[in-house]
Amino acid sequence: MNHNIDEFSKQKFPVRFFKNADVRFENNALEELNNLLNLSDTIERIKAVDKDFFMDTKADISEVAITPDFHKGAGIPIGTVMLTNGFIVPQAIGNDVNCGMRLYTTDLKEDCIKSNLPDLERRIRHIFFEGGRDIPMNSIQRESTLREGIIGLLETSHIAKSKGIWKFYDPKQQELDILNISSLGSMITDQVIGLQDFMGSRDLSYDEQIGSIGGGNHFVEIQKVSEILDNQIANAWKIKKGQVVIMIHTGSISIGHHSGMLFRQLVKGIYPKDIKAPDNDIYILPYSEKYMNEYNMFWSLLSNAANFAFANRLFLGLMVYKALNGIIGEFDFKLLYDSPHNLVWKEELGGKNYFLHRKGACPSRGMSQMSGTNYEYYGEPVFIPGSMGSSSFILAGLGNRESLFSSSHGAGRSLSRGNAKKASNELFRDFINHFKVITPIDPNKQDIKSRPDILKKWEDEIKSEAPYAYKEITPIIKTHVDNGLAKVVARIEPILTIKG
């Protein structure tokens, strides 16, 4: 069925689309959005058979905002921001809980990276993919991190006593960095659910999760600032033309998938048995006395995964520092900001409490919403990466109420991963010959060159995330400016990308 934006004006709640003429929304994404909004029908059916399911008789979707990078997801479109009254939709944030962005500034220049590329590539591959990350932790540290996020990690950092990666963990600097993380990088909960095996013993040990980039569009990228577009904010944020910055995009990996699986079991378990299952297969979690145990369990599961993701991005940053430090020596390495784009927030608007869901959408709060933080004079930092090998942008949020204080988290896909893998070898070779991508597989090693099966897998993974798989970033950024979502601070260009 073909859909157009105008038909969504018939909904009983506002659905706002943010796009310029040069931004295209595909029909399959609109179809997915239409299916999501059928939640209103599910809510009415539940109200008819179970008057205690919702505490608020007016429970419903309140508003929806669609960001410029809107595209099809896995049941929920990427770039969907949804405000609800009286219930949560766990599926509306996906399984990669607290997938987000972290950005560091440095005092390095591009030449410092490029002149050391061969050695740096070997060192990065060893640290990220060949057992060199060296992050020893014990059960006390892991539990504290899952329960209290970055604060819990800081409070237990003394346990590892500068072993491995902890040599580069400066507690005094990390205490300052907490102020540069959304929600202080800590969603406090008093329990850890179903992760006893992950926590391990009281002896220091290693796990395969922490310090992982993950797959898909996740990355760690060493970039250079190519253009300053707002001198005042750039100066305040210590951003300079020609400087090297580090951008990290990842989330909660398998910990998030564990929480996502339990979310689904939880919401399906409380769904009234005497009405048919939702046509869109999307279930809801009410805020009500009847299901308060399930509600509290959801927040603990969400917090466990979100806290892990904050810590994961922190360690990935330390791993980059470790790689560069081993070749270049000490250098200035400061956190600008860390922000989630897959999460649920408790939001008060107009004196009323709501739940704000963001799926692939960045918080983009303005000066008033950031009052009392390090960003109260310029707005919340927003990072919008382009495709691998193309420009990314640093912006400052303007707190646009119509967009539910949200911005895009990327350019948005133009090709599915499957279709991107079918791209011509000529396109692929043109990209890979002009851009450095470091992956677990080194295609230049002799033993790999003799394995066409491994090379094919490597090519497919790169093809699925190559520039031709994504939309052009410029119209996305222009839409933000034209609609007052965010102000552009700087353009940044990639030097090299690390992919899991």
N, C-alpha and C positions, 0 to 999 in steps of 0.2 A: 504493500500500500504506500502511495506517495504522500508525503507530509510537507506542509510549509509552515513557516513561523506564524503566520496570521491565525491559523486555527487554534493556537494555544491561548489566544486572547479570550476564547470561550470558557476557559477554566474559571472556577469560582474564586480562585486566588490569583494574584499577579504572577506571571511568568515573564521575566524580562530577559531579552537577548541583547548581548553587547557584541556588535559586529559592524564593521564598515563594509562598504560595497565590495572591497577586494577580499573580504573574508568569506569563505564558502563553508556552509554546514551541510554535511552529507545526509542523505535521506535515512541511512541506517542508524545514524545517531539520533535523528528526530524520532524515528520509530522506537528506539530504545527509551528515549525520554517520555514518549507517549505511554509506553508500558509502565514506566515508573510511576507516572502520575495517576495511573489506575488504582494506586493505593487508596485514594478517596473512596472508591467503591468497596474495597476491603474493609475500610473503617466503618462505613455505614452498615455493612453486613454484620460486623462484630457487635456494633451498638444495638442492633435489633435482637440479638440473642443473649447478650451478656452485659447487663447494665453496670456491673462492677469492674469490667475490664479496664475502662478509663476512669480516672479520677475526675477529669474535666469533661463535661458532656459536650463541649465544643471542640474536642480534640480533632485536629485535621492538619493538613499541610497549610501553612500560612503564606509563604512566599517562595519563589524559586528564581534564582539568577543564573544565567548561562554565560560563562566567560568566553573570550574570543578563540581560545584553543579547543573549543568543544569538538569532541569526536567520539565515535563508538567505543564503549568499554566492554566489560564482560558482565552485562546485565544492567549496569548503571553507567551512563555516559560520563566520560572524562570531561571535567569543566562544569560539573553540576554543583550548585550551591543551594541547599534546601533548608528552609526554616520551618520547624514543626512545633505544634502546640500539643503537649500532653503525651508524646511518645517519641521514641528513637527508632531509626531504621539502620540497624548495624550494617546491612549490605550496602548502604549508601556511602560508606567510606572504603569499601573493599577489604581484602584480606591483608594488604600491606599497610597495616596500621602505622600512622605517623611516618609514612614516606615523606621525605622533606628535603630541604636544601640547607647547606652550611657553606659559608664563604669566609676565607681567610685572606687578609692582605699581607704583603711582605715588602721588604726593601730590596728585593732582587730585580734584575733587569732580564729581558728576554735572552740576550747574548749569553748570560750566565747559564741558562738552561740549554740552549742550542749547542754551545761549545762543549758540553758534557753529555750530549745525548746518548752515545753508545754505552758509556759507563752507567748513566742514569737508567737507561732501559733495562740493563742487566740487574741493577740493584732493585728497581721497582718490581720487576717480575719475581725476583727472589722473595722480597718482603711480602708482596701481595698474594703470590700464587705458589710459592715453593717452600712454604714452612717457615718463612723468615719474619712473620708478623710478631711473634714472641710476646703474647699477652697473657702472662700467668695471672690467674685469679683463683680464689677459693670460694667455698659455698657462702661464707659470710658476705663477701664482696658482691657475688652474683645476686644473692637474695636482696641485699641492700639496694642494688641498682634496679632490680625489677620492682621493688616497692617504692623507692624514692628517687629514681632517676639520677640525674647528674649530682644532686645534693648527696644522695646515698653513696655514689661512687667517690665523691670527694671525702666524705667522712670515713671511708674505709680504705683510702688509697695507701695509708701507711703500711698495710698488711704485706704488700708485695715488696716493699723496701727497695725501690729503685731497680728491681730486677727487670730484664727485658725492656719492653716498651716504656715501662714506668720510669726509666731513666730520663725520658723526655716529658714526663708529666710533672709540671710545677704546680703544687697545690695553691700557692699564692696567686699565680696567674689564672688558674682554673676557677678560683673563688671570684675573681674579677669577671671572668668570661661568663659565669652564670647569669650575670645581668644582661648579657647580649644573646640570650636564648629565649625564645617564646616560652612563656609559662615557667621560666627559670629552668627549663629542661627537666621538670620534675612534676609528675602527676602522682601525688601521694596516695598510697593505698596500704591497708594493714594486712593484706594477704597476697600470696603468690599461688596461683591455681594451676595445677597439673604440670609443673615444671621442675619437680624434684630431681629428676635424672639430669636435667641441664645444670642445676646448681652444683652437683658434685659433692665432694667431701671437703673437710676443713684443711686438707693439704692443697698447696698451690698446684693447679693443673691447667690444661689448655682445652679449649673447645673450638669447634669448627665454625661457630656462628659469629662471635664478636669479631669485628674487623673485616666483615664480608661485604663486598659491593652488591652482590646479587646479580640477577640477570635482567633481561629486557632493556628498558631505557635508563637503567641506573648507570652511574659513571662517577669517576673521579677525574677532574680535568685541571691541568696546569694551563693557565691562561695569561694573557697580557691585556692591560687596559689600553685600548686603541684610540679612544675618544672620550673627552669629558664634555658632558652636555649640560651639567648644572654645577658651576664652579663652587658655589656656596656650600651645597650639600656635600659635594666630593671632598672639599677641604675639611669639613667637619668630620667626615667619615674616614679621613686619611687615605683617600683614593687619588692616585696621581697617574697621569699619562705615562705609558711605558713600563709601569710597575707590573710585576708578576703577582697574580692572585690564584687561589686554589678554590675550586668549586666542587662540592660533594653532593651527589644526589642519590640517596638510598633510603631504606626504611628498616622495618623490623624483621625482614627475611622470614625464616621458618617460625620464629616466635610469634610473629603476626599471623601467620597461617594457622598456627595452633589456636590462637585466640579467635580467629575468624571461624574455624570449625566449631568451636564451643559456642560462639555467638549463635550460629545457625541452629545447633541442637537446642539451645535455650529458647529461641523464639518459636521454633516449630513445636516445642514441647508444651507451650502455653496457648497455642492457637486453638480456639474453640473447635471441638471435635464434631459438632453437629452442623457445621457449615462447610461448604466446599473449599478446598485449598485455593489460595489466590491464583488467578489466571497468570499473573506475571511472576509467580514463585518468589515474591518478595514479602517477608514477614516483618512484623513490627513488635517493639517492646514498649509497653505502656509504662508511664509513671503513675503507679496506683498502689494503694495499700495492699491490694490482693496479690500483687506480684512484686512487692518491694524486695524480697530476697533475690529474685531474678534480676531486678534493676541494679541492686548493689553488686551482684556478681558480674554483671556486664561492665560496670565501671572498674572493677578490679582487673578483669581480663584486659580491658582497654588500656588501663594504666600500665600493667605489666609489659605489654607490647610497645606502647609509646615510650616508656622509660628505656627499654632496650634500644629502640631506634635512636633516641638522643645519644646514648652512650656509644652506639655503633658508629655514628657519624663523628663523634669525638675521637675515637680510636683510629678511624680512617685518616683523620687529619694528622694525628701523631705519626701514623705510618708514612705519610707523605713527607712530614718533617724529618723523620728518621732517614728516609731515602736521600733527600737533598743534603741533610747534614753530613752524611757519610762521605760526600763528594765535595761539597762546597764549604762546609764548616757552619758555624753558627750564623743565624740571620734572624731578622725581625719577623715574627709570625703571630699576627693578631686576629682574633675572631671578630668579624664584622657583625654576623648574625646567623642564627639557626632557626628555621621556621618549618612547621609541618604543612603538608597540603592534603593529607588523608586523615581526617579526624572529626570528632564530634565535640562541640563546645557547648557549655551552658551559657546562654546569652540573655541578658535583660534588655528589653527594648520597650520604651514607653511605660515603664513600671511593671511590665509583665515578663514572666520567665518563659524562655523558649529553648529549643535544641537546634543548634546550627551545625549542619553537616556540610563538609567540604570534601568533594571527590576530585582530586587533581586540580585544586584551586588554592591559591595562596591567600592567607590573611593579608589585607592591604589597608591597615588602619591608619587614620590620619593623626594629626598632632593631638587633638583632644582625647582620642581613645588611647594614645600612648603617653598620656600625662603621668608623671612620676617615674618614667623609665629613661634610659639613655637616648631615646628617640623622640622625646616630647617636642623638640623644636623643628623636626623635619619630617616626621611620619615614619612608619614602619618600613624597614628595608624589604624589598621584594626582588627576588632573583628569577629571571625568565630566560632559561637557556634555549638556544636554537637547536637545530639538529647537530649531530656530531660533525665537527669540522666547520661549523658556521658561527656567526656572531651570537653572543648572549648579551643580556642587558641587566644592569643594576638600576632599580627604580625606587622611588619613595612613595609609600601609600598615601592616598588623599582621603581615605575614610568615606568613600562613596556609599551612602545609605542604600541607594537603589540596587547596587551590586552586592548588597549584604557585606560590605567592607571586604571585597574579594577581588583578586586579580588572577590572571592565567598562571600556570606553572610551566608552560613551555609553548612550543609552536603548534603542536597538535599533529597527529599523523594524517598523511594523505593516502598512504597505502597500508593495508594490513601487513603484518609480518610475513604472512604466506606469500602475498603478491610481491612484496619487496624482495624476497629471496629469488624471484623469477626475473629480476632485472638483468639486463645484458652484462656480460663479462666486461665489455668495453667501459660501461659506466662504472662498474666496480673497480676496475684497474685504474681508471683515471683518478678515482677518489683515493685509493689506497697508496698510489704512487706519490701523492702530493700531501699526505697527512699521516702523522704518526699515531698509531693505535697500538697500545700494549695490552695483550690478552694472556690468559694462561698458556696458550699455544704460541710458540715462536715459529712462524712459517719458514724462517730462514735456516733453521737447524737441519743438518743433513738427514738425521733419522726421520724428521717430520716430512721433508721433501719426498721421501720414498713411500709416504703413506697417503695416497689420494683420498682415502675415506676420512682421515682426520682433517686434511686440507679442505675438503668439501664442507665439513661441519664448521670449520673456522670461517670459511667464506660466507656460508649461510648466515651465521651469527652477525658478521659485520654488515652484510647486505641488509639484514632486517632493521638495522639502526642507522644506515647511511643517510646522507642528506636528502637523496631523492625520495626517501620514505616519509618525509615530513613536509609540512607546509612552510612557505616562506615566512620568516619571522617578522619582517618589516611591517606588513599590514596588521599583524597582531599587536605590535608595540604602538603603532599609530592609533589603533582602536582604543587602547588604554589612555592615550593622551587626549584624543578627541572627546572621549566620554568622561573624562575627569576621574578615572580609576586610580591612576598613579602618574607620577612625574618621572621622566627619564633622567638618570644621574650620569650613567656612563655606559659606553659600549665596550665589550671585552671580546677578544678573539682567542681561539684555542692555540696552544703550542703543542700539546699532546694530550691524548685521552687514554684513561685506563678503564677497561671493560672487564667485567667478571665472566 
